[in-house]
Each structure stands twice: as structure tokens, then as C-alpha cells.
Amino acid sequence: MALSGVVSGFRERATTTRTRALTAPRVAVGTAPTYTEERERTSANRLRHPENLLAMAALRPSRLDPVPPTSETGRAMALAARMQRRAYDGAPPTVPHPVTQLGATPCLTCHRDGMDVAGRVAPAMPHGELGNCLQCHVVSEQPMPGLAIEAGPPFADNSFVGTQPPNGGERWSAISPPTIPHSTLMRARCDSCHGVLSSGIRSTHPWRESCTQCHAPSSQLDQRPTERQ
């Protein structure tokens, strides 16, 4: 009798569970998103982050935006700030931040087209892409994050004084476009210094891409041997 009571109790519990499952209201289940939809959703979330590189690149001013007026004081300040990272006019600028030294890819992330990183301008490269940036650009801080520069013997004093950047190019007349007041070697992209991210020496017409159509190279500052056919 005890055994039959136990068996009948299990049967009643199983029947009650099945009855509840059949009479319970059904919950609508939506379809799973596709891989494309999920990728677009996460990409949109990343773009809304203010420190995302793509978001910062999207904030770059357009070439057709109004150009703010410049002054002689602003020009002088821009040239002085430019010379702080160069040993002389025409020298490669030093790197003012830590780098990983793992190749040119991290450098090209910000310096391929230029970017405004939280109010600090990373100018575009004035030359073509090269594989070893640190071959010419020396670090001015620790070479890698968390690695300090070892103190070495001080450099001997010398009398070398580099040239200073000119204030502007010469003009044939008052309305003529000025000549380029520097060498054009490794400076093929004028928008690196005179583009929409520049200040003080920014061009008043950045939408014109063929600069040498009006601005001729200087015959004294841009002397390079040419091949004769």
C-alpha cells in the first residue's frame, strides 16, 4: 500500500506539471540579429565614444569650412612652436609622446591624414609612407610606455646654430602669390602644415589642392639637382 501511494503521488505530480506547461501563456520570442546587424550596432556604439579614433577623424574640419582670420602674432607663435621640436629649420621634428617602436602602423593611425586628438593636433605626414619613422624622428620622451631613458654622458657644447624659418615667401608684386619659403624635399603635402588643422600658418584657400600651380619653389631655398634627358 505504501509503494502504491508513492507511485500514485509521482503520477499526479507529473500530470500537474504537464498540465501547467500546456496551459501556460506563450511568450513571443524575437528573431536573432544577423551578423551584419550586430556588427553595425556595435560599430555605431563605438563611434559614439568621444575617444574613438574614427569619431575623432570624423570631427576633422572640412576644406570648405570658413577659415578663421590669422594675424602676424599668430603666425609668429606658430613658427616658434614649430621650431621647439626641431634642431634647425628643415630638420625632422622629434616625437613628443611615447611610442611602441613596433613599426609605422601606430604612427600612420593618426599621422596618415592628420587628426585632432582631444585638442592636440597630430599633423599629417608631409611625405609618402615610410616603413621606419624613428629612423628620422627621434623620441623626446621615454621610447616606450613604462620605459625610462637611461642617463648618459652629456653632449659637448658646440657653436652650431640652425637657420630660422622665414616669415614668408617673396612676391613679384603686391597681388602675386608668394613663393614657397622652404625646400620642398620631403614636403610634398602642403596641407601637413597649411591644412585645415593648422593654426597661424593655415592656408586661406585649403580647397585648392595644386599649390605649386600658383606658388613657385624658391630658386635659392629649393636647389636640387635634376636629371637631364
C-alpha positions as CSV (number, residue, x, y, z in Angstrom):
1,M,0.0,0.0,0.0
2,A,2.8,2.4,0.8
3,L,4.5,1.6,-2.5
4,S,1.3,2.2,-4.4
5,G,0.8,5.6,-2.6
6,V,4.3,6.7,-3.6
7,V,3.8,5.7,-7.3
8,S,0.4,7.4,-7.5
9,G,1.9,10.6,-5.9
10,F,4.6,10.8,-8.6
11,R,2.0,10.3,-11.3
12,E,-0.2,13.1,-10.0
13,R,2.8,15.5,-9.8
14,A,3.9,14.7,-13.4
15,T,0.4,15.1,-14.7
16,T,0.0,18.5,-12.9
17,T,3.4,19.7,-14.4
18,R,2.3,18.7,-17.9
19,T,-1.0,20.4,-17.5
20,R,0.6,23.7,-16.3
21,A,3.1,23.6,-19.2
22,L,0.2,23.2,-21.7
23,T,-2.0,25.9,-20.3
24,A,0.8,28.5,-19.6
25,P,0.7,31.6,-21.8
26,R,3.3,31.6,-24.6
27,V,5.9,34.3,-24.6
28,A,6.8,35.8,-28.0
29,V,10.5,35.3,-28.9
30,G,12.0,37.7,-31.4
31,T,14.4,36.6,-34.2
32,A,18.1,36.6,-33.5
33,P,20.0,39.5,-35.2
34,T,22.2,38.7,-38.2
35,Y,26.0,39.1,-38.0
36,T,25.7,42.2,-40.2
37,E,23.2,43.9,-37.9
38,E,25.2,43.1,-34.8
39,R,28.4,44.4,-36.4
40,E,26.7,47.7,-37.4
41,R,25.2,48.0,-33.9
42,T,28.5,47.6,-32.1
43,S,30.3,49.9,-34.6
44,A,27.7,52.6,-34.0
45,N,28.2,52.3,-30.3
46,R,32.0,52.6,-30.7
47,L,31.6,55.7,-32.9
48,R,29.6,57.4,-30.3
49,H,32.5,57.2,-27.9
50,P,34.4,60.6,-27.8
51,E,37.8,58.9,-27.7
52,N,37.2,56.6,-30.7
53,L,39.7,57.2,-33.5
54,L,37.1,57.1,-36.2
55,A,35.0,59.6,-34.3
56,M,37.9,62.0,-33.9
57,A,38.7,61.6,-37.6
58,A,35.1,62.5,-38.4
59,L,35.5,65.7,-36.5
60,R,38.2,67.0,-38.8
61,P,37.2,70.3,-40.3
62,S,36.2,70.3,-44.0
63,R,38.2,72.0,-46.6
64,L,35.2,74.2,-47.4
65,D,34.7,75.4,-43.8
66,P,35.2,79.1,-43.2
67,V,38.9,79.9,-42.5
68,P,39.5,81.8,-39.3
69,P,41.5,85.0,-39.7
70,T,45.2,85.0,-38.8
71,S,47.5,87.7,-37.6
72,E,51.2,88.4,-37.5
73,T,51.3,87.5,-33.8
74,G,49.6,84.2,-34.5
75,R,52.0,83.4,-37.3
76,A,55.0,84.2,-35.1
77,M,53.6,81.9,-32.3
78,A,53.0,79.1,-34.8
79,L,56.6,79.3,-36.2
80,A,58.0,79.4,-32.7
81,A,56.0,76.4,-31.6
82,R,57.1,74.6,-34.8
83,M,60.8,75.2,-34.0
84,Q,60.6,73.8,-30.5
85,R,60.6,70.3,-31.8
86,R,63.3,70.8,-34.4
87,A,67.1,71.2,-34.1
88,Y,67.0,73.6,-37.1
89,D,64.7,74.7,-39.9
90,G,64.1,71.7,-42.1
91,A,65.1,69.1,-39.6
92,P,62.6,66.2,-38.8
93,P,60.5,67.0,-35.7
94,T,61.0,65.0,-32.6
95,V,58.3,62.7,-31.3
96,P,56.6,64.4,-28.3
97,H,55.0,61.3,-26.9
98,P,55.9,57.7,-26.0
99,V,55.9,55.2,-28.9
100,T,55.9,51.4,-29.1
101,Q,58.6,51.1,-31.8
102,L,56.7,48.2,-33.4
103,G,56.5,49.7,-36.9
104,A,54.9,52.5,-38.8
105,T,51.3,51.3,-38.3
106,P,50.7,53.0,-35.0
107,C,52.1,56.3,-36.4
108,L,50.0,56.1,-39.5
109,T,46.8,55.8,-37.4
110,C,47.0,59.5,-36.5
111,H,49.5,60.9,-38.9
112,R,48.4,59.5,-42.3
113,D,45.7,62.2,-42.8
114,G,46.1,64.2,-39.6
115,M,43.8,64.2,-36.6
116,D,42.7,66.4,-33.7
117,V,43.2,64.2,-30.6
118,A,41.5,65.9,-27.7
119,G,42.6,69.3,-28.7
120,R,46.1,68.2,-29.7
121,V,46.8,68.2,-33.4
122,A,48.6,65.3,-34.9
123,P,49.6,66.7,-38.3
124,A,49.5,64.7,-41.5
125,M,52.8,63.4,-42.9
126,P,54.2,65.8,-45.5
127,H,55.9,62.9,-47.3
128,G,55.0,59.5,-48.5
129,E,54.6,56.5,-46.2
130,L,57.9,55.1,-45.0
131,G,58.5,51.9,-43.0
132,N,60.6,53.2,-40.2
133,C,59.5,56.5,-38.7
134,L,62.1,56.5,-35.9
135,Q,64.9,56.4,-38.4
136,C,64.5,60.2,-38.8
137,H,62.1,61.2,-35.9
138,V,63.9,61.0,-32.5
139,V,61.8,60.4,-29.4
140,S,61.9,63.3,-26.9
141,E,60.3,61.3,-24.1
142,Q,60.7,57.7,-22.9
143,P,60.9,55.5,-26.0
144,M,58.2,53.1,-24.8
145,P,55.4,53.4,-22.2
146,G,56.9,52.5,-18.8
147,L,60.5,52.5,-20.0
148,A,62.7,55.4,-18.9
149,I,65.6,56.8,-20.9
150,E,69.0,55.9,-19.3
151,A,71.1,58.9,-18.4
152,G,74.2,59.1,-20.5
153,P,77.2,61.4,-20.9
154,P,76.2,65.0,-21.7
155,F,76.7,66.3,-25.2
156,A,79.7,68.5,-25.8
157,D,78.9,72.2,-26.4
158,N,79.2,73.3,-30.0
159,S,78.7,76.5,-31.9
160,F,76.2,75.1,-34.4
161,V,73.2,77.5,-35.0
162,G,70.5,76.3,-37.3
163,T,68.6,78.5,-39.7
164,Q,65.4,80.0,-38.6
165,P,62.2,79.7,-40.7
166,P,61.4,82.8,-42.9
167,N,58.3,84.8,-42.2
168,G,57.0,84.3,-45.7
169,G,57.9,84.0,-49.3
170,E,58.9,86.7,-51.7
171,R,56.3,88.2,-54.1
172,W,56.8,89.6,-57.6
173,S,54.1,92.2,-56.8
174,A,51.7,93.1,-54.1
175,I,49.0,90.8,-55.5
176,S,51.2,88.0,-56.7
177,P,51.2,84.6,-54.8
178,P,54.3,84.2,-52.6
179,T,57.0,81.8,-53.4
180,I,57.5,78.7,-51.2
181,P,59.8,79.9,-48.4
182,H,61.4,76.5,-47.8
183,S,62.7,73.4,-49.6
184,T,60.1,71.0,-51.0
185,L,62.2,67.9,-50.3
186,M,60.1,65.5,-48.2
187,R,57.3,68.2,-48.1
188,A,55.0,67.1,-50.9
189,R,51.9,67.5,-48.9
190,C,51.4,71.2,-48.2
191,D,48.3,70.5,-46.0
192,S,50.5,69.0,-43.4
193,C,51.4,72.5,-42.2
194,H,48.9,74.6,-44.0
195,G,45.8,72.4,-43.9
196,V,42.6,72.7,-42.0
197,L,44.1,71.5,-38.7
198,S,46.8,74.1,-38.7
199,S,46.8,77.5,-36.9
200,G,48.8,80.6,-37.6
201,I,50.1,79.4,-41.0
202,R,46.9,77.8,-42.3
203,S,46.1,78.5,-45.9
204,T,43.2,80.8,-46.7
205,H,42.1,78.5,-49.5
206,P,42.6,74.9,-48.5
207,W,40.3,73.6,-51.1
208,R,42.9,74.3,-53.8
209,E,45.0,71.1,-53.9
210,S,47.5,72.1,-56.6
211,C,49.6,74.5,-54.6
212,T,52.6,74.7,-57.0
213,Q,50.3,75.9,-59.8
214,C,50.5,79.4,-58.2
215,H,53.2,79.2,-55.6
216,A,56.6,78.6,-57.3
217,P,59.5,77.0,-55.4
218,S,62.3,79.3,-54.3
219,S,65.3,79.3,-56.6
220,Q,67.6,79.8,-53.6
221,L,66.0,77.5,-51.0
222,D,65.0,74.6,-53.2
223,Q,68.2,73.9,-55.2
224,R,68.3,70.2,-56.1
225,P,70.0,68.5,-59.0
226,T,67.7,67.5,-61.8
227,E,68.1,64.7,-64.3
228,R,68.6,65.9,-67.9
229,Q,67.0,63.8,-70.6
